[in-house]
Amino acid sequence: MKRELAEAIVANLRLSGDASNVQELRQFGLRDWKRTFRWLDDSGLAFYFLRHLQNIGSREVLPPQVLARLEESFAQNHLRWEYLAEAFADINERFQRAGVPFAVIKGLSLVPDYCREAVLRAPSDLDYLVDKQFLPLAQRILEAAGYCLKTRSDIEFHFCKPSSRIAMLSDSPYSPRTEPLVELHLAFWESGNGVPLKEPEFRLAETIPHSWQGLRFPVLNERDAFLFQVLHLFQHILEGWVKLCWLLEMGSFLSSRSSDSNFWRKVDDRMQEIPYFAEFAAIVIGLAQTFFAAPAPALAENWTGALRSTSRLWLDNYAGTWMFDEHPYIRSSFFRSAKLVLFLLEEYVPNPEMRKQVIRQRLFPWKRPERVAVPVDLKPPSVRAARQLSRFVFDRIIFHSGSSLRYLWELPRWRELKTYMAQRRPQIFS
């Protein structure tokens, strides 16, 4: 990735009037763009950026090969959405006919409040919130539709077509040939990170109808949808990587609703019932403000006021470096910044022993295999697949080695910053 180019792309997508001059993109050559293509895809910003250039009539700032690549990917993504829409409509109809209560989450539930057009997103999964007591019925319905259980955890169940091959890292995220996963969620917060959060209760009895291109389906009400977005984003932050497009979408929602005081009072009332949650929202909104100049509702000042000083310290000193790092699965530089988020994570794990255990596991992971489900493909792997698997394993070793070393290298500085801040606080408040 060409870091300066990535920063210029983000600067052009800022939601305030001080967006960067698009003509500055002319300084980057074809080689810079080729180095940045994968980051642009993984960040989810490719089509937001293309649409921005189209809206302001400035597509000519891109090299012709770059523009052609973006437009070809956009056309592919249209086809992918058409294919996924058929599968989505079929599952919804089967659930509704069988009387399974559900809510569509992520994906099309974000259109248009968080994302103006569905085709600006690259869909990979179809996500549903279901009640635990209806899980066996929902599983039988998916199996009758040709899906089989691939992986599971205590709160998530992933299904796919048994005839579909395992997606490769080199696959285009816009390919209409890659089968989507269908994910059934019973809850969302992974307790293994050591943060003792009482997850908000998302009541399926309080869903609201939603529509997209003639399809009607239930989604979370707007208050719960915002709380879910905060929860989803913050959990990914703690896991070490976030798509920048998620922050842009959060910023778009904030832009359209920042002055709706009645809505924010409802959100705040619910948020105050959940310890830590106001801080999580402050961090998410703070990142959306930092990168995309998103406006914040007046009540967000109260959430920011509740933010502990060490979290502010992390936002000021590490968030910028961390957010622009590439996807952990991608081989790039050795000294990756992904695990610098552990400085933030440790602030929300109150149990000292649990804190040590979580940090140790994240620095030196020996991941336990997910519980067995049905194999994706019973055929022996191809030579190409075997090579890609070997490269994946090697890349993960490189990533964990380098990013753990980066964490240990930065640890003395982080402790110095915390000590300096602690020494200054009595002076500030005296």
N, C-alpha and C positions, 0 to 999 in steps of 0.2 A: 504494500500500500504506500502511496505517496501521501504522507501526512498533510503536507500543505494543501494538496488538492482536496483531500477529505474535509479539511477545515473550511476551505472555500465553498464547497458544496453545502455544508451545514449553514454557513453564514448567509448563503443565498436563500435559504429556506426559513430564515427568521421571520417570526410572525409580527414583528413591529415594523415601523417605517424605516428602521435603520439597517435594512438588509444590505448585504455587501453588493458592490457594483458588479453586475454579471459580466461586464467586459473584462474584468480581471481574470476570468477563466481562460482567456486567450493565451495567457503566458504558459499554459501547460500543454506539452506536446503529446503525441500519440503514445509514446512509451509510458509517460506518467499515467495516462488514462488506463492503459492495459494493466499496469501494476495495481490500479485502484478498482478495477471492475469487480473483483470478488468482494471487496469491502462494500462496494455500492450495493451489490446484491444482498449480502448478508445483513447489512444495516436496514434493509427494507426501504431505502430512500430512492432507489433507482427511478421508479415511476412518479413519485412525488416531484423529483427533480426534473424529469422530462416534462411533466405537466406544467411545472412552473415556467420552464423555458417556452413552452407553447403559449402559455397565457400572456407572457410579456413580449412575445414575438422575437425571441432571441436564440433560436435554435442554431443560428449560424456561428455562435461562439464556440461550438464543438467541432472538432475535426470530423469530416464526413464519415469516416469509419466508426467513430464513436456514436454519432447520431444514428447511423444505420443499425448498429448493435443494439442500442436502446429501443429503437422502434420495432425491430424484429422480436426482441424479448417481450415487448408490450403486446404485440400481436399474438405471440404464443400464450401469454397470460390470459388474453381474452378467451382463447380456446380452452384453456385449463378451467377457467371459471364456468364456461358452458358445460363442460363435463362434470365438474363438481356440483353444479346446480341440479343436475339430474339426480345424482346420488343423494344430495341433500334433501330434495323434495320427496324422494322415495322413502327415506328413513323417517322424515317428519310425518308423512302420511301413515306409515306403519305404526309409529308410536301413538299417534292420535287415534287411529282406528282401534288399537288395543287398549286405550285408556291409560297409557303411561304418562304421568305428569313429568314434564321436562321444561328446561329453559335452554335456549341456544345461547352460548357464550362465545366471546371472541368473534372472529370472522365477521359474518353478516350482521351480527348484533351491534357492531360498531358503526354501521352505515345508517344515516349520514352524520350522527352526532359527533363521532370521533374521526371519521374518515368520509370525505364527501362522496367518493366513488369507490365501489368495491374493487374495480380493476386496478386501482392504485396499490392494492395489497397483493402479495403473492401467497395464495392459500396453500396450506399443506395438510391441515387437519380439519375435521368436523367435530366440534366440541359441544358436549351436552352436560348440563347439570341434571342429575336424576336423584330421586329418593332411594335410600338404601333398600327399602322393602320392595321396590319395583325393579331392582337390579336384575334378579333372575329372569323376569319377564323381558326386560329390555335386551338381555343377552340372547335369549331365545329368538327374539324378533330379528336381531342382527344376524344370527346364525342362519335363520330362514331366508334372509336376504343375501346370503352368500359370504358373510364375513366370519372370521374365526378369531378367537382370542389370541393375541400375540404376546403381550406382557401385562403385568398387573402389579399394583401395590395396594396398600390398605385403602387408598382414596382414589385411585385411578385405574381404569381398565381400558386397554388399547386393542382395537380390532382392525383387521385388514383383510383383503381378499386373499385366500390361500394361493391363488394362481399368480399373484403379483410378486415380482422380484423385490429383493431388498434394495432400497434406494442407495446409490453410491454417492460419495462426497463430490464426485466430479459431475454429477447430474445437474442439469439446469433446474433451478427452483421453479421455473415457469413451464416446464415440459407438461403437455397434456397427457403424456404416457405414464407418468408416475402416479400410482394409486395413492389416494389419501388415507391417512389413519382416521379411524373414528374413535373418539375418546369419550368415555363416560366418566364423569367426575361425581364423587360423593361429597367431597370437600376439596379444599385448595391448599391449605397451609401445611407444608411439610415440617413436622416437628423435629426431624433429625438435625436441623441446624442449631438446636439448643435454645432458640428464642421462644419463651413461654407465652405465645400469643393465643388469646381466646378468639378464635375466628368468628367474624360476623356471621350471623345466621341469615342465609339467603333463602327466603321462604318461597317455595314454588307456588303457594297459594296467592302470592302477591305479584306474580308475573303480569306483564302487559302484552297485548298483541303487537306484533311488528310485521312489516311487509317489505318485500324487495322483489321487483319485477314480477308481480302477481302472486308470489309465494307469501303465505301468511304463517307465522310461527310465533310462539311465546318467547319473550326475553325478560331479563331482570328489569324491575322498574328502575327509573333513572337514578334514584338515590343509591340503590343496591349496586347498579351497574358501575357507578363511580367508585364505590367502596371496593368492588371487585377489581377494578382497574388498578387502584392503589395497591391492593394486596398482591395482584399478579406481578406488577412492576417491581415492587419492593422485594418479593421473593426471588425474582430473577437477579436483582441487584446483589442480594446476599449470595446467590449461587455463582456470581462472578462475571456475568455478561448480560447485556440488555440490548435489544435492537433499538437503534436510534429512532426508527419510525414510531415506536411505541411512545416515546417522549414527545415526538411531533404531534401524534394523535391526541395525547393528553393535553398538549398546548392548544390544539385546535378547539378542543372542548372547553378549556378554560377561557379561550378568546370569545366563544359564543355565549358563555353563561356567567362570565365574571361578575356582571351586575345584577344577577338574579338572586337577590338577598334571601327570598323565601326558600329557594332550593338549597342554598348553602346553610341556612339555619337547620333544615331537616338533616342535612349531611352532618353538621356539627353535633346535633343532638345525639345521633347514632354513634358518632365517632367518640364522643366523650364517655360512652359506656364501655369502651374497649381500651385497656391500658396499652400504651405504646403507639396506638394507631394514629393519633394526631402527629406524632413525630415521623412516622412512616410517610404520611401524606406530605409533611413539610419537606422531607428529603426528595420525594418524587417531584413535587411542584418546583422545588429548588433546582433540580436538574433540568426540568423543562424550561425554567426561566433562564438558566445559564446558557443552554445551547440554542434555544429557539426563541428567547425573549418573550415567553408566554406571560400574559397578564395573570395576576393572582387575585382571587376574591378577597374582600376586606377581612373576612373571618380567618383567612390563611395566616394573617399576622399573628393571631392567637396560637395557631399550630406551630409557627416558626418560633414564637416565644417559648413554647414548651420544649423546643429542641435542645438537647444537651450540648454543651459547648464542644465536646469532643467530636460530635457529629458535624458541627459547623466547621471544625478544624479539618476534618476529612474532606468535606465538600470544597473548602478553599484550597487545599493543598494537593489532593489526589484525584478528585473527580474528573478533571479535564484530561489528565493522562490516561486514566482508567477507561473512560467512555470511548476514546478513540482507538483502543486496542482492537485487534482483529478477533474474529471468532476463535475460541480455544481449540477447535478442531483443525484450524488452518495452520500450516507450517509457514512461519514467517521469521521474525527475529527470535533469538533464544531467550533474551532477558525480558520476558513478557510481564505486563503490569496487572494481569487479571486478578492475582491473589492479594493485591493491595486492598481489596475490599474486605479482607479479613480484619483490618484495623477497625472498620465500621462494624462488622459483625460482632466482634468481641465486646463491644459496648452494650450490646443488647442480650448477652448471655449472662444472667446474674450469678449462676452457680459456678464458682471457680473451677471445680473439678470438671464439670461439663464443658466449660470454656476451653480448658487445656485439651480435653479429648476432641472437641470439634475442630480446633485449630490444627491439632496433630493429624487428624484424619484428612483434613483439607490440604495440608501441605504434603502428606505422604499417603495418597489414597490407595487403598487396596479394595476396590469396589466389589461388593458381593453381587453375584449374578442376580438378575431379576427373577422372580418366581416363574416357573416354567408354564408356558401355555402351549398353543399349537404351533408347530414350525411354520414359518412363512413359505418355505419352498422345500419340498422333499428331494429335489434334484441336487446332485453334487455341485458345489460351486465351480464356476468357470475359473480358468487361469487368471483372467482379468480381475474377477471378484476376489480371488485369493491374494493377488498382488495388492489390491486396494486395501484389503483387510490388514495385510502386513504393514503397509504404509500408515494406515490409521493407528495401529498399535505403536509403531515407531514415533509417529507425530505426537501421540499422547505422552509417551515417555519424555520426549524432548520438551513438550509444553510444561509438564509437571516439574521436571527438573529445573528448567529455566525460570519459571514463574515462582517456584518456591525459593530459589536463590535470590530472586529480586525482592521477595518479601523479607527474607532474612537480612539482605543488604540495607533495606529501608527501615528496618525495625529500630535501630538506634536513633535515627532521625525522628521517627514518629514519637518515640519516648521523650526525646528532647523537646519536641514541639508541645507535647502534653505537659511536661514539667514547666516550661516557660509560660504556658497559658495559665497553669495553676498558680504560679508565682505572681502573675500580673493581676489576677482576679481580685485579690484583696485590695490592691492599689486602685483598681477601677471603682470598687464599691465603697472605698473609705471616704 
